[in-house]
Amino acid sequence: MKVKEVMKRNVKVVESNSTIQEVAEIMKELDVRDMPVIAGKDIVGIITDRDIVVKVVANGMIPKEAKVVDGMKEGLFVCGEDDNIEDAARLLVRNEVRHLLVMNRQKSLAGIVSLEDMTLNLEPRMAGEILGQISG
């Protein structure tokens, strides 16, 4: 099975200089737990609902003042939309992340895929193995 068969498409992005309050409101409206972060036209990271709690709220930052760049994960972990989900799942485990940005053949953002998206579609033995490695 290919990543493009399980990824979320039409992913909205957020500017790195947006406030945490703004991105939280967008996440709520779209019912998503993660968003790619851009600076200008470049994708520079990803922010998750957990990042907001752990890096912003738990550190006493004020969501209306703190910027997305203060809470986002820097560094990109990406896969191709034509990659096998088993390979993408191994990339998650190797890098200890739960989301991958998915790029198309033109190197543009095609979507996002999560550990959950993949494990729901993997053969049960492999899903258990992947979940055990990333949770343990």
Order of alpha helices (4+ residues) and beta strands (2+ residues): beta-alpha-beta-beta-alpha-beta-beta-alpha-beta-beta-alpha-alpha
